Amino acid sequence: MDTLTIVLFIFLILLILASIRKTGIIDVLKEQNEKQKFFAESQEKIINAYFEDTKDDKLSTLFKRQIKLQKDITGIDLPADRPDFLTYHISGLVSELGEILDCDKRWKTWRKNVPPADYSALKTEIVDAWHFMINLSLVVGMDAETVFTEFIKKNEIIKERIKSGY
């Protein structure tokens, strides 16, 4: 580029910047940014207020939310002795586990060109699987406390098995 072209280019940029300032576009952008900040802060306050109201640990909160969701969807209060629910949620869980595998092909050791894992999709599918796991727990009468207690017991059994060379 010759000097005249560079000078004209800089002059054009300065004219555009002056025009932007004059038309108030910068002020509009600042206002939009402030609105986005306001909505983000409001959303955070709503979420925090919800969790303050529950006064529960996170796992208990998930179980309570899932009970409400299932009531809204099916009209049935969980826990309920419903073999059809058990079968339905096992099928849903198996399906979600398959979707998790589809998000990360690295387990296919025979592939030459393995695509990278889609971590965003993985997280979504894992959360979907959690919904079904919580539903299964609820169908058989387990609440968050029971799941926690049984998990700790099984964890200790596994530790002992490892120590004993099981």
C-alpha positions in Angstrom: 0.0 0.0 0.0 1.2 3.4 -0.8 1.1 6.3 1.7 -1.9 8.0 0.1 -4.0 4.8 0.4 -3.0 4.4 4.1 -3.9 8.1 4.8 -7.3 7.7 3.0 -8.0 4.5 4.9 -7.3 6.1 8.3 -9.4 9.2 7.3 -12.3 6.8 6.4 -12.0 5.1 9.7 -12.0 8.4 11.6 -15.1 9.5 9.6 -16.9 6.3 10.5 -16.0 6.7 14.2 -17.2 10.3 14.2 -20.4 9.2 12.6 -21.0 6.5 15.1 -20.4 9.0 17.9 -22.7 11.5 16.4 -25.6 9.1 15.8 -25.4 7.8 19.4 -24.6 4.2 18.5 -22.1 4.0 21.3 -24.7 5.2 23.7 -27.2 2.6 22.4 -24.6 -0.2 22.8 -23.8 1.0 26.4 -27.6 1.0 27.2 -28.0 -2.5 25.8 -25.0 -3.7 27.9 -26.6 -2.2 31.0 -29.9 -3.9 30.3 -28.1 -7.3 29.8 -26.4 -6.8 33.1 -29.7 -5.9 34.8 -31.4 -9.1 33.4 -28.4 -11.3 34.3 -28.4 -9.9 37.9 -32.2 -10.3 38.1 -32.0 -13.9 37.0 -29.3 -14.6 39.5 -31.4 -13.1 42.3 -34.4 -15.2 41.3 -32.3 -18.4 41.3 -30.7 -17.5 44.6 -34.1 -16.8 46.1 -35.4 -20.1 45.0 -32.5 -22.0 46.6 -32.7 -19.9 49.8 -36.4 -20.9 50.1 -35.6 -24.6 49.8 -33.0 -24.6 52.6 -32.0 -28.1 51.2 -28.7 -29.4 50.0 -28.4 -29.6 46.2 -29.2 -33.3 45.9 -32.4 -32.9 47.9 -33.3 -29.9 45.8 -32.9 -32.0 42.6 -35.2 -34.7 44.0 -37.9 -32.2 45.1 -37.8 -30.5 41.7 -38.1 -33.9 40.0 -41.1 -34.9 42.1 -42.8 -31.7 41.1 -41.9 -32.1 37.4 -43.2 -35.7 37.4 -46.4 -34.6 39.1 -46.8 -31.9 36.4 -46.1 -34.3 33.6 -48.0 -37.5 34.8 -50.3 -36.2 37.5 -48.9 -38.9 39.8 -47.2 -38.4 43.1 -43.9 -40.2 43.5 -43.0 -42.5 45.1 -45.5 -44.8 43.5 -45.6 -48.6 43.2 -45.7 -48.4 39.4 -43.8 -51.2 37.5 -44.7 -49.4 34.2 -42.8 -46.3 35.5 -39.8 -48.4 36.5 -39.7 -49.9 33.0 -40.2 -46.6 31.3 -37.4 -44.9 33.3 -35.0 -47.7 32.8 -35.6 -47.5 29.1 -35.1 -43.8 29.2 -31.8 -44.1 31.1 -30.5 -46.7 28.7 -31.4 -44.4 25.8 -29.6 -41.4 27.4 -26.5 -43.5 28.1 -26.4 -44.4 24.4 -26.7 -40.7 23.6 -23.7 -40.0 26.0 -21.6 -42.5 24.0 -22.7 -40.8 20.7 -21.3 -37.5 22.0 -17.8 -38.9 22.5 -16.5 -41.4 19.9 -13.1 -41.8 21.5 -14.2 -45.1 22.9 -14.2 -46.5 19.4 -10.5 -47.7 19.4 -10.7 -49.1 15.9 -11.4 -45.7 14.3 -8.6 -43.9 12.5 -10.1 -40.5 12.6 -11.7 -39.9 16.0 -13.6 -36.6 16.3 -13.1 -34.6 19.4 -15.7 -35.0 22.2 -18.6 -32.6 22.2 -18.5 -31.6 25.9 -21.5 -29.4 25.7 -23.6 -32.2 24.4 -22.0 -34.6 26.9 -23.1 -32.4 29.8 -26.6 -32.2 28.4 -27.0 -35.9 28.0 -25.5 -36.7 31.4 -28.1 -34.3 33.0 -30.8 -36.1 31.0 -29.5 -39.4 32.4 -29.6 -37.9 35.9 -33.3 -37.1 35.4 -34.0 -40.7 34.8 -31.8 -41.9 37.7 -33.7 -39.6 40.1 -37.0 -40.8 38.7 -35.9 -44.5 39.2 -34.9 -43.7 42.7 -38.2 -42.0 43.4 -40.3 -44.8 41.9 -38.7 -47.3 44.3 -39.2 -44.9 47.3 -35.6 -43.6 47.6 -35.2 -39.9 48.5 -31.9 -37.9 48.4 -31.0 -39.0 51.9 -31.5 -42.7 51.1 -29.5 -42.4 47.9 -26.7 -40.7 49.8 -26.7 -43.3 52.6 -26.7 -46.3 50.2 -24.0 -44.7 48.1 -21.7 -44.3 51.1 -22.4 -47.9 52.1 -21.6 -49.2 48.6 -18.5 -47.0 48.4 -17.1 -48.5 51.6 -17.8 -52.0 50.3 -15.9 -51.2 47.0 -13.0 -49.9 49.0 -12.8 -53.1 51.1 -13.0 -55.2 47.9 -10.1 -53.3 46.4 -8.0 -53.7 49.6 -8.7 -57.5 49.6 -7.8 -57.9 46.0 -11.4 -58.8 45.0 
